[in-house]
Amino acid sequence: MTLGHDFDFEAAGRGIPAGFIGSPNDVAKLALFLASDASRYIVGQTIICDGGQTLVMPLTGDFRGRRNEKWGSRYLSSEASRTGS
């Protein structure tokens, strides 16, 4: 799928809990992690790399409709953002 030059990535990202549209690089980083020794204890899991969209889908009704929920920078508490936890 090719997006037009007028596609607003920032506006589209507001409807995603992570606050932005992911890139192929985001998926590649997950693949590299899973292929590394750092993931050696992860066995038989389904890992979803979608910025949190499937997490909130049941809460927002028809996934094709416009959502008014605000996600992104306020998704984590300011304390969690500072400490990284």
VMD Tcl script that draws the C-alpha trace (Angstrom):
set ca {
  {0.00 0.00 0.00}
  {1.30 3.43 -0.90}
  {0.24 6.46 1.10}
  {-0.25 9.79 -0.58}
  {2.17 12.65 0.00}
  {-0.54 14.39 2.04}
  {-0.92 11.55 4.57}
  {-0.62 12.99 8.10}
  {1.45 10.48 10.09}
  {1.27 12.58 13.26}
  {-2.52 12.76 13.20}
  {-2.79 9.03 12.44}
  {-0.47 8.24 15.34}
  {-2.75 9.97 17.83}
  {-5.15 7.02 17.67}
  {-2.44 4.54 18.66}
  {-1.55 4.03 22.36}
  {2.17 4.36 21.62}
  {1.43 7.77 20.10}
  {3.03 7.19 16.71}
  {2.88 4.93 13.68}
  {5.49 2.21 13.84}
  {8.09 1.71 11.16}
  {9.66 -1.39 9.65}
  {12.64 -0.60 11.90}
  {10.47 -1.16 14.99}
  {9.61 -4.67 13.79}
  {13.23 -5.32 12.80}
  {14.42 -4.45 16.32}
  {11.98 -6.98 17.76}
  {13.16 -9.62 15.27}
  {16.80 -8.96 16.18}
  {16.00 -9.25 19.87}
  {14.16 -12.55 19.35}
  {17.07 -13.89 17.30}
  {19.59 -12.93 19.99}
  {20.70 -14.74 23.12}
  {18.91 -12.08 25.18}
  {15.59 -13.77 24.32}
  {16.71 -17.33 25.07}
  {14.13 -17.79 27.86}
  {11.19 -16.68 25.72}
  {9.52 -19.85 24.46}
  {6.18 -20.38 22.74}
  {4.87 -16.83 22.94}
  {2.88 -14.70 20.57}
  {4.46 -11.27 20.55}
  {2.37 -8.50 19.04}
  {4.25 -5.46 17.77}
  {1.47 -2.96 17.05}
  {1.96 0.00 19.38}
  {-0.81 -1.24 21.69}
  {-3.63 -1.20 19.16}
  {-4.91 -4.71 19.86}
  {-4.86 -3.96 23.58}
  {-7.40 -1.15 23.25}
  {-9.50 -2.47 20.35}
  {-12.10 -4.14 22.61}
  {-12.48 -0.87 24.54}
  {-13.05 1.37 21.56}
  {-15.82 -0.36 19.62}
  {-15.65 -0.79 15.88}
  {-11.97 -0.62 14.96}
  {-12.83 1.05 11.65}
  {-14.47 4.01 13.35}
  {-12.83 7.19 14.56}
  {-11.69 7.08 18.20}
  {-11.64 9.99 20.61}
  {-9.36 8.41 23.21}
  {-6.13 10.27 23.83}
  {-2.99 8.15 23.86}
  {0.69 8.80 23.47}
  {2.72 11.09 25.69}
  {0.34 10.78 28.64}
  {0.08 6.98 28.37}
  {2.61 6.48 31.19}
  {2.64 8.39 34.42}
  {5.28 11.09 34.62}
  {7.05 9.10 37.36}
  {7.22 5.98 35.18}
  {8.51 8.09 32.29}
  {11.32 9.51 34.42}
  {12.39 6.21 35.97}
  {11.83 4.02 32.92}
  {9.61 1.61 34.85}
}
mol new
graphics top color blue
foreach p $ca { graphics top sphere $p radius 0.5 }
foreach p [lrange $ca 0 end-1] q [lrange $ca 1 end] { graphics top cylinder $p $q radius 0.2 }
display resetview
